[in-house]
Amino acid sequence: MSKQDIKNKKGVTLDDLAGMVQRGFESVEKRLSSHDEQFKSINVRFQEMDEKMDLHFDILSGRIKDLSVRKSEEYYNLDRRVTRLERKASISK
């Protein structure tokens, strides 16, 4: 019996099945290739966003430190002023 003689009930040969499988794999490969390109562009966008976030984090971190230092200085100055006022009013501890 040859390959052409081996048929199932619908008349499909092994060569027909092999061709169908091959076309299916080719179709899947094309779609996966398309997805790879999309993932590459998404990856580039994520890297750009990550760099921007790092930059903004550094800026905000610096601002928070500056604010903390200023508030500490303000607190210290206010504490000194209140202490002086308490001494003058003779209510200090």
C-alpha positions in Angstrom: 0.0 0.0 0.0 1.3 3.5 -0.9 0.7 6.7 1.0 -1.9 7.7 -1.5 -3.8 4.4 -0.9 -4.0 5.0 2.9 -7.1 7.2 3.3 -9.6 7.7 6.1 -13.3 7.8 5.6 -13.2 11.4 4.3 -10.6 10.7 1.7 -7.7 12.5 3.4 -4.2 11.1 2.8 -1.2 11.2 5.1 0.3 13.8 2.8 -2.8 15.9 3.1 -2.6 15.7 6.9 1.1 16.6 6.8 0.4 19.6 4.7 -2.4 20.7 7.0 -0.1 20.4 10.0 2.7 22.3 8.3 0.4 25.1 7.2 -0.9 25.3 10.8 2.6 25.6 12.2 3.5 28.3 9.6 0.4 30.3 10.6 1.3 30.0 14.3 4.9 31.1 13.6 3.7 34.2 11.7 1.4 35.1 14.6 4.2 34.5 17.2 6.6 36.6 15.1 4.1 39.4 15.2 3.7 39.1 18.9 7.5 39.2 19.4 7.6 42.5 17.6 4.8 43.9 19.7 6.5 42.7 22.9 9.8 44.3 21.8 8.0 47.7 21.4 6.2 47.3 24.7 9.6 46.4 26.4 11.1 49.6 25.0 8.2 51.7 26.3 8.6 50.1 29.7 12.3 50.9 29.8 11.6 54.5 28.9 8.9 54.7 31.6 11.3 53.1 34.1 14.0 55.7 33.3 11.4 58.6 33.7 10.2 57.2 37.0 13.7 56.9 38.3 14.4 60.5 37.4 11.2 61.7 39.0 11.8 59.6 42.1 15.3 61.2 42.5 13.8 64.7 42.1 11.0 64.0 44.6 13.4 62.4 47.0 15.6 65.5 46.9 12.6 67.7 47.5 11.4 65.7 50.4 14.9 65.9 52.0 14.9 69.7 51.5 11.4 70.0 53.0 12.5 67.8 55.9 15.5 70.0 56.6 13.5 73.2 56.3 10.8 71.9 58.7 13.4 70.8 61.2 15.0 74.2 61.1 11.6 75.8 61.5 10.7 73.5 64.4 14.1 74.3 66.1 13.6 78.1 65.6 10.0 78.0 67.0 11.1 75.9 69.9 13.8 78.5 70.8 11.3 81.3 70.5 8.8 79.6 72.7 11.4 78.8 75.3 12.5 82.5 75.3 8.9 83.7 75.7 8.3 81.2 78.5 11.4 82.5 80.3 10.3 86.1 79.9 6.8 85.2 81.1 8.4 83.2 84.0 6.5 80.1 83.1 9.4 78.0 81.9 9.9 74.6 83.4 
